[in-house]
Amino acid sequence: MVVPSLVVIYFTLYSFFGWVHEMIFSAIVHQRLHLQGFLALPLLPIYGFGALGILAATTPYANNPVMVFLSAVAVATLLELITSTFLLKIFNLRLWDYTKWPLNYKGKVSVLSSLGFGVLGLFLLYIVQPFMQHLVSYIPVALLDVLASVLFLLISIDFVFSTRALAKTKAQHFAMPKSLSVRDIHAHNIERIRGIFRRLL
């Protein structure tokens, strides 16, 4: 039985860990710290959805590491493809770009990144999630429900305001000088969203 409060808690934790992972990856690969995502909170929802999706897909094959790896690759690739296509279509926003990676598809997904997520899927199922379950088990059920409700409310508010702000910046995207790179434009849009949200707070 899946407890809704636990789903919210795990989603938040994995979204935060994903944000930290991207920050570290950016610092190592690009030699700079870059705030990832479009939410004001330090969360990357795609990692939250990805972790929950991978756990749902791989748990039935827990005794078969090969199937766990393949299932994680499939879930991560599909999620990246759908999310990237949606953001580009609706908001003209690209939060990641694999165009310089070998064996990529339109910069949305790549074989290397998918294989990397497959390895992370193994790590997630066999090491991280058991530790998380043990950690969360110390939280009283009543407190768990309250914490999950607060987190759900904060993330929902952030998502609504950030999405509205992002929609408003879409028109400005096309009015900017053509000399600006796509990365500069997206960075400008995301910074405006964070500024709006900070003022609202």
N, C-alpha and C positions, 0 to 999 in steps of 0.2 A: 504493500500500500504506500502510495506517495503522499507525503504530508506537504500541503501547500507552503507552510512556513519554512520547511526545510528547503524547498525548491527556491524560494526567494533568497534564503541565506546563502545557499550554494551558488546561485546565480550572481549574487553580489560579490562573493569572495573570488570567484573565478574571473569576473569582469575586472576586478581590481588587480588580480595577479596578472591578467593579460595586459593591463595598462602598464604595470611595472616591467613586464617582459619586453614590451615594445620600447619603453624608455631605455632599458639596458641595451637592447638590440640596436637602437638608433645611436646610442653613445659609442658602441663598439664599432659598428659598421660604417656609420656616417660621421663619426667623431663630433657629434653635437647632440645636445639634449633637445628633443622635440616633443611637445605635448601632443599626444595622439588622441584621435577621436573628436567628436563634436559636442559631447556633453561637458557641462561645467564641472561635474564631479569626476574624480580620477577613476573612471570606469570605461571599459571597452565592452559594450554589450555583446559584440560578436563572439568574444571569448566566453562569456557566460552562456550564451545560447549554444556555442560550439561544444563546451565542456558537458553541458546537460545532454546535448544530442549524441555526443560520443559515448557517454555513459549509458544512455538508453540503448544505443545500437550495439555496444560491445559487451555489456553485462551478460547477455545470453550465451556469449562465446568465451566466457571468462577462463575456461579450461583450454582454450585454443589460442595461443598468442598470435599465430599467423592471421587468424580470422579477426582478432582484435585489431591488429595492425591495419588490415585491409578495410575493415569497417570504419576505423578512425580516418583513414585517407579519404574514403568516399564521403563521409559526413562533412569533413573540413573543406574538401574541394567544392562540394555542392553549396555549402553555406557561403563560402567566399564568392563563388560565381553569382549566386542569387543576390547577395548583399551588394556587391560591387555594381552589378547591372542596375539594381534598384536605385542606388545613390546617384549613379551617373544619369539615369533616365529622369528621375524626379528632381534632383537638386543640382545636377551637373557637378557632383562632388566625387573626388577620388581620394579615399583615405589610405590606399596603398597602391603601389605600382610595381609590377613585376616585368615591365617591358625590357629591362636590361638583364633579366634572368634568362638562362637558357630554357628551352622547352616551355615557354609560357603561351597563354592564350589571351591575346588582347590586353596583356598586363593585369588581367583580373585574377588568374590562377597560374600556377607553374608546377611542374613535376617536382622540383626540388622542395618547394614550400609544402606541397602536399605530403611528400615523404617525411618531411620534418614533423608535420602534424601527426603523422602516423606513429612516429617514435614518441611524441608527446602523449598520444593516446594510450600507449602502453604504460608510460610513466604515470599517467592520470589514473588509470584503472587499478593498477597493482600497488602503487605507492601513495599517491596524493589523496585519492578519495578515501581509502581506509583511514588515513591519518585525520582527514577532515571529519569523518564520521565519529572518530574517537574524541576529537576536540569538541565538536558540537554536542556530544552526549553529556557533557558537563553542564550545559546551559539548562536551567529549569524550563519545563514546557511552557509555563505561563510567561516567563521572560522571553522565551523564543518567539512566541506569538506576537508579543508587543514589539520586539526588535524587528521582526519580519514586516510588520505593519508599517513601522516608521520608515524602514528602508524602501519598501514598496512605494510609499507616498512621496518620499524625496526623489526617487528615481523617476517616478511618473511626472512630477512637476518639472524636473530637469528636462526630461524628454520632450514634454509639451512645449515649453518655452524655447528650448534649443531648436526644435524642429520648426517652430514658427519663425524664429529669427533666421534660421537657415533658408527658409522659403523666401523671406524678404530680401536676402542678399543675392538670390539667384538672378534677379534682374540687373543688379549692379555688376554682376560678374561680366556681363556682355558689354557694359559701358566702360570698363577699365581699359587702359592703354594696352594695345596689342604687344608692346614691348615687354610686358610682364610675363613671366613664365607661369605655367599652370600651377606649379608648386607655390609660387608667391601669391597667386590669386586665392588659392585654397587656404593658405596660411592667414591671409587677410580676412577672409570670410569667417574662419573659425575664431580668430581673435575678436572679431566684432560680436560674435555670438557669446563668447565668454564675457565680454564687456557688458553686454545687455543683461546677462544673467547676474553678474556681480552687482549691477545697479538695482536690479529687482530685489536681490537679497538685502 
